[in-house]
Amino acid sequence: MAIQPTVWGVHMGWHVDNRPIEQAYVAIGWPNLGDLRNYPDREAFKAALAAHAAEGQAGAVPVQAGVLFRFVHEMKPGDIVVYPSKHDRTVNIGRFTGETSYVEGDQDEYPNRRGVTWLGHFPRNDFSQAALNEIGSALTLFRIRRHANEFLAKIGLTQPDGDAAKIIENAEDSADDDAATVSVSRQAEETTADFVIRRIMADLSGYQFEELVAHLLECLGYTTRVTSRSGDGGVDIIAHMDALGFQPPIVKVQCKRMTSQTGSPDVNQLLGTLGEGEFGLFVNLGSFSRSAIELERNRPKLRLINGEQFVELVLQHYGKLAPRYRSLIPLKQIYVPDLPKA
């Protein structure tokens, strides 16, 4: 019988770039504790955390100490790690190499790192909602148990039998109240985004997605025209502020109904259509490559909207959407705690 590797989930705060992927690591915070390799056991972590704990946070110390101890001492070479990166809505799966390091003066306040060989990067839509909910844990570092097989299958590892995948509950995996509250808020946001994108992917064709984007731009105050289905030259929508579309600025829009990554060649194609007084907008349901994002930074007439940003626009203007789109994406307003995100 094949032995199932240990599968860990890691949250790295609100990283907004691909450095963990490009530099092959996962990281953990608590920069005020310095190099975490200096703490030999849980008691040492508890003492250090207690010394830095703010008033009212003493109850979180045992949980946080468990997280730090596991990161330094329990994760082993060959273990599997799942890192859901929020900025590009991607689930990254890799294998720990065993290399641990501390980066002095890390600007992201994530100085303690573990080396990873990345094995695959997958859109969130490739996974069941139950699996996505599990990796929305309240903790920074946690064991993935219930849906470990689903993540292992994506990287082609041997499936264990049912006995090897039994759920083992660990009391130390219970987060403190504030951490759990943040997790509930985060899961509400991420589950809504997953739902919106799944509905669009399942029920709209590429051309219908263009019509949705055009309608959303109209909710923003633009007048729009969707181009013909073929021979559009890389421009799917023409948007403008005046009724006839003669006065600049004119926005040319390219839409991609896809949850994978869009690279710079597609973005360059849109840039090549722009004339004087014209701007480019590229919308997709996935993410953009680093080179595409660099183009946006260097071209003031270019704007990229990824899946997360598109969902935010839908939510902001949901009340203005036509009934057919509200029927396609049925939502109701709820209130969740707006706490700082760790």
Rosetta blueprint (number, residue, H / E / L):
1 M L
2 A L
3 I L
4 Q L
5 P L
6 T L
7 V E
8 W E
9 G E
10 V E
11 H L
12 M L
13 G L
14 W L
15 H L
16 V L
17 D L
18 N L
19 R H
20 P H
21 I H
22 E H
23 Q L
24 A L
25 Y E
26 V E
27 A E
28 I E
29 G L
30 W L
31 P H
32 N H
33 L H
34 G L
35 D L
36 L H
37 R H
38 N H
39 Y L
40 P L
41 D L
42 R H
43 E H
44 A H
45 F H
46 K H
47 A H
48 A H
49 L H
50 A H
51 A H
52 H H
53 A L
54 A L
55 E L
56 G L
57 Q L
58 A H
59 G H
60 A H
61 V H
62 P H
63 V H
64 Q H
65 A H
66 G H
67 V H
68 L H
69 F H
70 R H
71 F H
72 V H
73 H H
74 E H
75 M L
76 K L
77 P L
78 G L
79 D L
80 I E
81 V E
82 V E
83 Y E
84 P E
85 S E
86 K L
87 H L
88 D L
89 R L
90 T E
91 V E
92 N E
93 I E
94 G E
95 R E
96 F E
97 T E
98 G E
99 E E
100 T E
101 S E
102 Y E
103 V L
104 E L
105 G L
106 D L
107 Q L
108 D L
109 E L
110 Y L
111 P L
112 N E
113 R E
114 R E
115 G E
116 V E
117 T E
118 W E
119 L E
120 G E
121 H E
122 F E
123 P E
124 R H
125 N H
126 D H
127 F L
128 S L
129 Q H
130 A H
131 A H
132 L H
133 N H
134 E H
135 I L
136 G L
137 S L
138 A L
139 L L
140 T L
141 L E
142 F E
143 R E
144 I L
145 R L
146 R L
147 H L
148 A H
149 N H
150 E H
151 F H
152 L H
153 A H
154 K H
155 I L
156 G L
157 L L
158 T L
159 Q L
160 P L
161 D L
162 G H
163 D H
164 A H
165 A H
166 K L
167 I L
168 I L
169 E L
170 N L
171 A H
172 E H
173 D H
174 S L
175 A L
176 D L
177 D H
178 D H
179 A H
180 A H
181 T H
182 V H
183 S H
184 V H
185 S H
186 R H
187 Q H
188 A H
189 E H
190 E H
191 T H
192 T H
193 A H
194 D H
195 F H
196 V H
197 I H
198 R H
199 R H
200 I H
201 M H
202 A H
203 D H
204 L L
205 S L
206 G H
207 Y H
208 Q H
209 F H
210 E H
211 E H
212 L H
213 V H
214 A H
215 H H
216 L H
217 L H
218 E H
219 C H
220 L L
221 G L
222 Y L
223 T E
224 T E
225 R E
226 V E
227 T L
228 S L
229 R L
230 S L
231 G L
232 D L
233 G L
234 G L
235 V L
236 D L
237 I E
238 I E
239 A E
240 H E
241 M L
242 D L
243 A L
244 L L
245 G L
246 F L
247 Q L
248 P L
249 P L
250 I E
251 V E
252 K E
253 V E
254 Q E
255 C E
256 K E
257 R L
258 M L
259 T L
260 S L
261 Q E
262 T E
263 G L
264 S H
265 P H
266 D H
267 V H
268 N H
269 Q H
270 L H
271 L H
272 G L
273 T L
274 L L
275 G L
276 E L
277 G L
278 E E
279 F E
280 G E
281 L E
282 F E
283 V E
284 N E
285 L L
286 G L
287 S E
288 F E
289 S L
290 R H
291 S H
292 A H
293 I H
294 E H
295 L H
296 E H
297 R H
298 N H
299 R L
300 P L
301 K L
302 L E
303 R E
304 L E
305 I E
306 N L
307 G H
308 E H
309 Q H
310 F H
311 V H
312 E H
313 L H
314 V H
315 L H
316 Q H
317 H L
318 Y H
319 G H
320 K H
321 L L
322 A L
323 P H
324 R H
325 Y H
326 R H
327 S H
328 L H
329 I L
330 P L
331 L L
332 K L
333 Q L
334 I L
335 Y L
336 V L
337 P L
338 D L
339 L L
340 P L
341 K L
342 A L
